[in-house]
Amino acid sequence: MRMTLGTYLPRESCVHNLDSRVKLFLMGLGIAVTFQIENALPLVLFFGVCILFTFASKIPIKNLVAGLTPFLWLFALTAVLHLFMTPGDPLFIPFATYQGLISGCRVGSQLVFAIWISTLATLTTSPLDMVSALEWYMKPLRYLNVPVDEIALLVMLAIRFIPLLFEETDRIIKAQKARGVDLESGGIVRKVHSLVPVIVPLLHSVFRRADDLAVALTLRGYTPGIRRSRMKEMHATRADFLALGVVSVLFVVLLAL
């Protein structure tokens, strides 16, 4: 299953049609609210909100699952660390506590929702629109001589490289296994040593792609520091302001519960 974080999936939906600045703001607000929620009821309601947004965007569930699957180890590791490192009432598992179990489930859910929102935002927003939204939010920094355009482009390129890196890593691992390289057996030291045949060609591929990208930008006339015109300018509509107000109020209500 392909990595979907950083990938745009065009659809005709109300979420796709929202202004990219509104989606970027709501994404940041949603992630901030997620990590501020402490109780179970708001988390359950937040899960329902994520489901509602997913169906409204007409994004297939398999694409969303593909965006969450690579981070399962992070969810599990976070939950386990909280389970064994949070003081409280002991459970039947040695060194595990009841408070740690509750905390691990809460923090794991918060991470799931944060990546869920991020994946949904990238799936419904084109890279060009995302760059335009980032530039718009960083406009005040221009007065401090901060290279806003270059920073926005770098952030978007970094996001776009995420699925490419996962795909390239998967391709290299399969190629090395086909050549007879053992990447799974042995202890920790042997497994770390066996990663060398994967890391070296992966770094070579990353630098090659970066060089190709630099050549492509040069051939297209990209020059740092020069403002570029756009064929389509961003214009917020009444639907954008309505979505911004309703979703913001909903997030604040969940935070207050």
C-alpha positions as CSV (number, residue, x, y, z in Angstrom):
1,M,0.0,0.0,0.0
2,R,1.5,3.3,-1.0
3,M,2.3,6.2,1.4
4,T,-0.2,9.0,0.9
5,L,1.0,11.7,3.2
6,G,2.1,14.5,0.9
7,T,0.2,13.1,-2.1
8,Y,-2.7,15.1,-3.8
9,L,-5.8,13.1,-4.8
10,P,-8.1,15.2,-7.0
11,R,-11.8,14.8,-6.3
12,E,-14.9,17.0,-6.7
13,S,-15.9,17.6,-3.1
14,C,-16.7,20.5,-0.7
15,V,-13.4,19.9,1.1
16,H,-11.4,20.0,-2.1
17,N,-13.1,23.3,-3.1
18,L,-12.2,25.1,0.2
19,D,-9.6,27.8,0.0
20,S,-6.2,26.3,0.8
21,R,-5.6,29.0,3.4
22,V,-8.7,27.9,5.3
23,K,-7.6,24.2,5.1
24,L,-4.1,25.0,6.3
25,F,-5.5,27.0,9.3
26,L,-8.0,24.4,10.2
27,M,-5.3,21.7,10.0
28,G,-3.1,23.5,12.4
29,L,-6.0,24.3,14.7
30,G,-7.2,20.7,14.7
31,I,-3.8,19.4,15.5
32,A,-3.4,21.9,18.4
33,V,-6.8,21.0,19.8
34,T,-6.1,17.3,19.5
35,F,-3.1,17.5,21.8
36,Q,-5.0,19.6,24.3
37,I,-7.9,17.2,24.8
38,E,-7.7,15.2,28.0
39,N,-11.0,13.4,28.4
40,A,-12.4,10.3,26.5
41,L,-15.6,11.9,25.4
42,P,-14.0,14.8,23.4
43,L,-11.6,12.3,21.8
44,V,-14.6,10.1,20.7
45,L,-16.4,13.2,19.3
46,F,-13.1,14.2,17.5
47,F,-13.0,10.8,15.9
48,G,-16.5,11.4,14.6
49,V,-15.5,14.8,13.2
50,C,-12.6,13.1,11.4
51,I,-14.9,10.5,9.9
52,L,-17.3,13.2,8.8
53,F,-14.5,15.2,7.1
54,T,-13.2,12.1,5.4
55,F,-16.6,11.2,3.9
56,A,-17.2,14.9,2.9
57,S,-13.9,14.9,1.0
58,K,-14.8,11.7,-0.9
59,I,-11.4,10.2,-0.1
60,P,-11.4,6.4,-0.1
61,I,-10.7,4.8,3.2
62,K,-7.8,2.8,1.8
63,N,-5.9,6.0,0.9
64,L,-6.4,7.3,4.4
65,V,-5.2,3.9,5.9
66,A,-2.2,4.1,3.7
67,G,-1.3,7.4,5.2
68,L,-1.6,6.1,8.8
69,T,0.0,2.6,8.4
70,P,3.7,3.7,8.2
71,F,3.2,5.4,11.6
72,L,1.8,2.4,13.4
73,W,5.1,1.8,15.1
74,L,5.1,5.4,16.5
75,F,1.6,4.9,17.9
76,A,2.5,1.6,19.5
77,L,5.8,2.8,20.9
78,T,4.2,5.9,22.4
79,A,1.5,3.8,24.0
80,V,4.0,1.3,25.4
81,L,6.2,4.0,26.9
82,H,3.3,5.6,28.7
83,L,2.1,2.2,29.9
84,F,5.4,1.4,31.7
85,M,6.7,4.9,32.6
86,T,3.6,6.5,34.1
87,P,3.3,6.1,37.9
88,G,0.1,4.9,39.3
89,D,-1.9,1.8,40.3
90,P,-0.2,-1.4,39.1
91,L,-1.8,-3.8,36.6
92,F,-1.3,-7.6,36.2
93,I,1.6,-6.8,33.8
94,P,4.9,-6.1,35.7
95,F,5.8,-2.4,35.9
96,A,2.6,-1.4,34.0
97,T,0.0,1.0,35.6
98,Y,-3.6,1.7,35.0
99,Q,-2.9,5.4,34.6
100,G,-0.2,4.6,32.1
101,L,-2.7,2.5,30.1
102,I,-5.1,5.4,30.0
103,S,-2.4,7.9,29.1
104,G,-1.0,5.7,26.4
105,C,-4.4,5.2,24.8
106,R,-5.0,9.0,24.9
107,V,-1.7,10.0,23.5
108,G,-1.8,7.3,20.8
109,S,-5.2,8.5,19.7
110,Q,-4.0,12.1,19.6
111,L,-1.1,11.1,17.3
112,V,-3.6,9.1,15.1
113,F,-5.9,12.1,14.8
114,A,-3.0,14.6,14.1
115,I,-1.6,12.5,11.2
116,W,-5.2,11.8,10.0
117,I,-5.8,15.5,9.7
118,S,-2.5,16.1,8.0
119,T,-3.0,13.3,5.5
120,L,-6.5,14.6,4.8
121,A,-5.2,18.1,4.2
122,T,-2.5,17.0,1.7
123,L,-4.9,14.6,-0.1
124,T,-7.4,17.4,-0.7
125,T,-4.9,20.3,-1.5
126,S,-2.7,20.5,-4.5
127,P,1.0,21.3,-3.9
128,L,0.7,24.6,-5.7
129,D,-2.2,25.7,-3.5
130,M,-0.4,24.6,-0.4
131,V,2.7,26.7,-1.3
132,S,0.4,29.7,-2.0
133,A,-1.2,29.3,1.4
134,L,2.2,29.0,3.2
135,E,3.4,32.2,1.4
136,W,0.2,34.1,2.3
137,Y,0.6,33.2,6.0
138,M,4.3,34.2,6.0
139,K,3.8,37.5,4.3
140,P,4.6,39.6,7.4
141,L,8.0,38.0,7.5
142,R,8.9,39.7,4.3
143,Y,9.4,43.0,6.2
144,L,12.1,41.2,8.1
145,N,13.9,40.2,4.9
146,V,13.0,36.6,5.4
147,P,12.9,34.6,2.0
148,V,9.2,33.6,2.3
149,D,8.9,32.2,-1.2
150,E,11.9,30.0,-0.9
151,I,10.9,28.7,2.6
152,A,7.4,27.8,1.3
153,L,8.8,26.0,-1.7
154,L,11.3,24.1,0.5
155,V,8.5,23.0,2.9
156,M,6.3,21.8,0.1
157,L,9.1,19.9,-1.6
158,A,10.0,18.2,1.7
159,I,6.3,17.1,2.0
160,R,6.3,15.9,-1.5
161,F,9.5,13.9,-1.0
162,I,7.9,11.9,1.9
163,P,6.0,9.4,-0.2
164,L,8.9,9.2,-2.7
165,L,11.3,8.2,0.0
166,F,9.0,5.5,1.3
167,E,8.5,4.1,-2.2
168,E,12.2,4.3,-3.0
169,T,13.0,2.5,0.3
170,D,10.5,-0.2,-0.4
171,R,11.9,-0.7,-3.9
172,I,15.5,-0.9,-2.6
173,I,14.6,-3.5,0.1
174,K,12.8,-5.7,-2.4
175,A,15.7,-5.4,-4.9
176,Q,18.2,-6.4,-2.2
177,K,16.1,-9.3,-1.0
178,A,15.9,-10.5,-4.6
179,R,19.7,-10.4,-4.7
180,G,19.9,-12.7,-1.7
181,V,20.7,-10.0,1.0
182,D,19.4,-11.1,4.4
183,L,17.8,-8.1,6.1
184,E,15.7,-9.9,8.8
185,S,17.6,-12.7,10.6
186,G,20.2,-12.2,13.4
187,G,20.4,-9.9,16.4
188,I,20.2,-6.2,16.6
189,V,23.8,-5.6,15.6
190,R,23.4,-7.8,12.5
191,K,20.2,-6.1,11.6
192,V,21.8,-2.7,11.9
193,H,24.7,-3.8,9.8
194,S,22.3,-5.3,7.2
195,L,20.8,-1.8,6.7
196,V,23.9,-0.6,5.0
197,P,22.9,-2.1,1.6
198,V,19.6,-0.2,1.9
199,I,20.9,3.2,3.3
200,V,23.7,3.7,0.8
201,P,21.6,3.3,-2.4
202,L,18.8,5.3,-0.8
203,L,21.1,8.2,-0.1
204,H,22.4,8.0,-3.7
205,S,18.8,8.1,-5.0
206,V,17.9,11.0,-2.8
207,F,20.9,13.1,-3.9
208,R,20.2,12.2,-7.5
209,R,16.5,13.2,-7.3
210,A,17.6,16.5,-5.6
211,D,20.0,17.2,-8.4
212,D,17.4,16.4,-11.0
213,L,14.9,18.7,-9.2
214,A,17.5,21.6,-9.1
215,V,18.1,21.2,-12.8
216,A,14.4,21.1,-13.6
217,L,13.8,24.3,-11.5
218,T,16.7,26.0,-13.3
219,L,15.4,25.1,-16.8
220,R,12.0,26.5,-15.8
221,G,13.6,29.8,-15.0
222,Y,13.3,29.7,-11.2
223,T,15.4,32.4,-9.6
224,P,15.4,32.8,-5.8
225,G,14.3,36.3,-4.6
226,I,12.2,37.1,-7.6
227,R,8.4,37.3,-7.1
228,R,6.5,35.0,-9.4
229,S,3.0,35.7,-10.9
230,R,0.2,33.1,-10.7
231,M,-2.4,32.1,-13.2
232,K,-5.0,31.7,-10.5
233,E,-5.2,34.0,-7.5
234,M,-6.6,32.9,-4.2
235,H,-10.1,34.2,-3.4
236,A,-12.0,33.2,-0.3
237,T,-15.8,32.7,-0.8
238,R,-18.7,32.8,1.5
239,A,-18.5,29.0,1.8
240,D,-14.9,29.3,3.0
241,F,-15.8,31.8,5.8
242,L,-18.7,29.6,6.8
243,A,-16.6,26.5,7.0
244,L,-13.9,28.4,8.9
245,G,-16.4,29.7,11.5
246,V,-18.3,26.4,12.0
247,V,-15.3,24.1,12.2
248,S,-13.4,26.6,14.5
249,V,-16.4,26.8,16.9
250,L,-16.7,23.0,16.8
251,F,-13.0,22.6,17.7
252,V,-13.4,25.1,20.6
253,V,-16.4,23.3,21.9
254,L,-14.5,20.0,21.9
255,L,-11.6,21.7,23.7
256,A,-14.0,23.0,26.3
257,L,-15.6,19.6,27.1
